[in-house]
Amino acid sequence: MTTMSDSSNLESTRKRGRKPIIVNWPNGEFTAKDFLQLNENKMSRASAHSKINQAVDYGKVTLVRKVNPDIGRPINVYRVSAPALREAS
């Protein structure tokens, strides 16, 4: 038999929301498109850019250069800073 205090303890220990996604980081230099192809069906394009920007802020990924194509937006090229290729984000 579960009492009222037992059920409230269970509810307070559970986390709400989506579970963290384990992402794979490409070896060498990569673009956001490469990152998204490696982690296909795990996240949307916007989430992939968010993960990369968050990793840049934390220093796990560095921005190597920006490629300016003839037509369209500039393409950022990144590289993983640390040897950690898998991360729970």
Buried (B, 14 or more C-beta within 10 A) or exposed (E): EEEEEEEEEEEEEEEEEEEEEEBEBBEEEBBBEBBBEBBEEBBEEEBBBEBBBEBBEEEBBEEEEEEEEEEEEEEBBBBBBEEEEEBEB
